[in-house]
Amino acid sequence: MPKPRRSPEQTLLLDQVRQIAQGLGETFAPFCEVVVHDLLDPKRSILAIHNNLSGRAVGEPTTELGLARIHDPDMPPVIANYANTFADGRQAKSTSIGIKDADGRYIAALCMNVDLTLFHGFQTAMARFVHIDPRAAVEESLDPTGADRIRERIDQFAARLATTPRSLRADDRRTLLRELRTAGLLDVRRAMDTIAAHLGVSRASVYAYAK
């Protein structure tokens, strides 16, 4: 069966999508399968497959979603994080990105399929690891009094800025120290040590921000 004709633009787009897929595959190996579909040739659509988790091969046909894109150019270009299943029953989380040419026709799809099996195992193991027996009535703190309140206040401050404590800018850290002082938290024992550790900076830097 002859291959469909492609314009220079379509060929360039397909080549670029293949390069993007290779980069994503190398970045998210081995948990994420990355597939490039040529929607101009739906019966042999798979152009590339990285971290093969589904058992498919180059040259195999497109999926139902690929066929839907071919017949409906108004489909959303990105369909993210939808539930999927591998042939052997493993659960997956998938994202499909449609690629259009200048005429608005879907010519390719970049698909990512994450195997959730291992992550479910991690989730179960972590839940067991962090479990605390509520029947144990012992009260004990391994931290200086008030340190938890300081860290909580820092986390809340960083969350308001949509960042993390260690990513705060110098001006933000000065504002944070003013808020901690106003709240009386700089008077807590070893407050500067706690703040420095949570921000990932030196004690000297904390003192400088507090001036």
C-alpha positions as CSV (number, residue, x, y, z in Angstrom):
1,M,0.0,0.0,0.0
2,P,1.6,3.3,-1.1
3,K,2.2,5.9,1.6
4,P,0.0,9.0,1.5
5,R,1.4,12.2,0.1
6,R,2.5,14.8,2.5
7,S,3.2,18.5,2.0
8,P,6.6,19.9,3.1
9,E,4.8,21.5,6.1
10,Q,3.2,18.2,7.2
11,T,6.5,16.3,6.8
12,L,8.3,19.0,8.9
13,L,5.6,18.8,11.6
14,L,5.8,15.0,11.8
15,D,9.6,15.2,12.1
16,Q,9.4,17.7,14.9
17,V,6.8,15.7,16.8
18,R,9.1,12.7,16.6
19,Q,11.9,14.7,18.1
20,I,9.7,15.9,20.9
21,A,8.5,12.3,21.6
22,Q,12.1,11.1,21.8
23,G,12.9,13.8,24.4
24,L,9.8,13.1,26.4
25,G,10.5,9.3,26.3
26,E,14.1,9.8,27.5
27,T,12.9,12.1,30.3
28,F,10.1,10.0,31.6
29,A,11.6,6.5,31.1
30,P,10.7,3.9,32.1
31,F,7.2,4.8,33.5
32,C,5.7,6.6,30.5
33,E,5.2,5.3,27.0
34,V,5.4,8.0,24.3
35,V,3.8,7.3,20.9
36,V,3.7,9.3,17.7
37,H,0.7,8.7,15.4
38,D,0.6,9.7,11.8
39,L,-3.0,10.5,11.3
40,L,-2.5,10.8,7.5
41,D,-1.9,7.1,7.5
42,P,-4.3,5.7,10.1
43,K,-3.9,2.0,9.2
44,R,-0.1,2.3,9.8
45,S,-0.2,5.3,12.1
46,I,2.5,4.5,14.7
47,L,5.6,6.3,13.6
48,A,7.6,6.0,16.8
49,I,7.1,4.4,20.2
50,H,9.4,5.0,23.2
51,N,9.4,3.0,26.5
52,N,7.1,0.5,25.0
53,L,4.6,-0.5,27.7
54,S,1.6,-1.5,25.5
55,G,3.3,-4.1,23.4
56,R,2.5,-2.3,20.1
57,A,4.9,-1.7,17.3
58,V,5.8,0.8,14.6
59,G,3.4,0.5,11.7
60,E,0.3,-0.6,13.7
61,P,-3.0,1.3,13.3
62,T,-4.2,4.3,15.3
63,T,-6.5,4.1,18.2
64,E,-10.2,5.1,18.5
65,L,-9.1,8.5,19.7
66,G,-6.9,8.9,16.6
67,L,-9.8,8.0,14.3
68,A,-12.0,10.5,16.1
69,R,-9.5,13.3,15.5
70,I,-9.3,12.4,11.8
71,H,-13.1,12.8,11.5
72,D,-13.5,15.7,13.8
73,P,-11.1,18.7,13.5
74,D,-13.0,20.4,16.2
75,M,-11.9,18.0,18.9
76,P,-9.9,19.6,21.7
77,P,-6.2,19.6,20.8
78,V,-5.2,18.4,24.3
79,I,-7.1,15.6,26.2
80,A,-5.1,15.1,29.4
81,N,-5.0,12.6,32.2
82,Y,-7.8,10.3,31.1
83,A,-8.1,6.8,32.4
84,N,-6.8,4.0,30.1
85,T,-5.9,0.3,30.3
86,F,-3.1,-1.7,28.7
87,A,-3.9,-4.9,27.0
88,D,-2.9,-7.0,30.0
89,G,-5.2,-5.0,32.3
90,R,-2.7,-2.6,33.8
91,Q,-4.2,0.7,34.7
92,A,-2.8,3.7,32.8
93,K,-3.1,7.5,32.7
94,S,-3.0,8.9,29.2
95,T,-2.7,12.3,27.5
96,S,-3.3,12.8,23.8
97,I,-2.1,16.0,22.0
98,G,-3.3,16.6,18.5
99,I,-1.1,18.3,15.9
100,K,-2.8,20.3,13.1
101,D,-1.4,21.7,9.9
102,A,-2.0,25.2,8.5
103,D,-5.4,24.1,7.1
104,G,-6.6,23.0,10.5
105,R,-6.5,19.3,9.8
106,Y,-5.2,16.9,12.4
107,I,-2.2,15.2,10.9
108,A,-0.6,13.7,14.0
109,A,-1.0,12.9,17.6
110,L,1.5,12.7,20.4
111,C,0.3,10.3,23.1
112,M,1.7,9.6,26.6
113,N,0.6,6.6,28.6
114,V,1.8,6.3,32.2
115,D,1.8,2.9,33.8
116,L,0.1,3.5,37.2
117,T,0.9,0.0,38.6
118,L,4.2,0.9,40.2
119,F,2.9,4.2,41.5
120,H,-0.1,2.5,43.1
121,G,2.4,0.2,44.9
122,F,4.4,3.3,46.0
123,Q,1.1,4.9,47.3
124,T,0.2,1.8,49.3
125,A,3.7,1.4,50.7
126,M,3.9,5.1,51.7
127,A,0.4,5.0,53.3
128,R,1.5,2.1,55.4
129,F,4.9,3.8,56.2
130,V,3.3,7.0,57.5
131,H,0.5,5.3,59.4
132,I,0.4,6.4,63.1
133,D,-1.4,4.2,65.6
134,P,-4.1,6.4,67.2
135,R,-4.3,4.0,70.2
136,A,-0.8,5.0,71.3
137,A,-1.4,7.8,73.8
138,V,2.2,8.8,74.4
139,E,2.9,12.5,73.9
140,E,6.4,13.4,72.8
141,S,8.0,16.0,70.7
142,L,11.4,15.6,69.0
143,D,11.5,19.2,67.9
144,P,12.1,22.5,69.8
145,T,8.9,24.0,71.1
146,G,7.3,26.2,68.4
147,A,9.4,24.9,65.5
148,D,6.4,23.3,63.9
149,R,4.5,26.6,64.0
150,I,7.3,28.4,62.3
151,R,7.6,25.8,59.5
152,E,3.8,25.9,59.1
153,R,3.8,29.7,58.8
154,I,6.6,29.6,56.3
155,D,4.8,27.0,54.2
156,Q,1.6,29.1,54.3
157,F,3.5,32.2,53.2
158,A,5.2,30.3,50.3
159,A,1.8,28.8,49.2
160,R,0.3,32.3,49.0
161,L,3.0,33.1,46.4
162,A,2.5,29.8,44.6
163,T,6.1,28.7,45.3
164,T,8.1,26.7,47.8
165,P,10.0,27.9,50.9
166,R,13.4,27.2,49.2
167,S,12.3,29.1,46.1
168,L,11.4,32.4,47.8
169,R,13.2,35.4,46.5
170,A,15.2,37.7,48.8
171,D,12.5,40.3,49.0
172,D,9.9,37.7,49.8
173,R,12.2,36.3,52.6
174,R,12.4,39.8,54.1
175,T,8.6,40.1,54.1
176,L,8.4,36.6,55.6
177,L,10.7,37.5,58.4
178,R,8.6,40.6,59.2
179,E,5.5,38.5,59.4
180,L,7.2,36.0,61.7
181,R,8.4,38.8,63.9
182,T,4.9,40.3,64.1
183,A,3.6,36.9,65.1
184,G,6.1,36.6,67.8
185,L,7.7,33.6,66.3
186,L,11.2,35.0,66.2
187,D,11.2,34.7,70.0
188,V,10.8,30.9,69.8
189,R,13.9,29.0,70.9
190,R,16.3,28.4,68.0
191,A,13.9,30.2,65.7
192,M,16.7,31.3,63.4
193,D,18.0,27.8,63.0
194,T,14.6,26.5,62.2
195,I,14.0,29.2,59.6
196,A,17.4,28.7,58.0
197,A,16.9,25.0,57.7
198,H,13.4,25.3,56.2
199,L,14.5,28.0,53.7
200,G,17.7,26.2,52.8
201,V,19.9,29.2,53.7
202,S,22.5,30.1,56.3
203,R,21.7,31.5,59.8
204,A,23.6,34.6,58.7
205,S,21.3,35.1,55.8
206,V,18.3,34.8,58.0
207,Y,19.6,37.4,60.4
208,A,20.2,39.7,57.3
209,Y,16.7,39.2,56.1
210,A,15.4,40.0,59.6
211,K,17.1,43.4,59.8
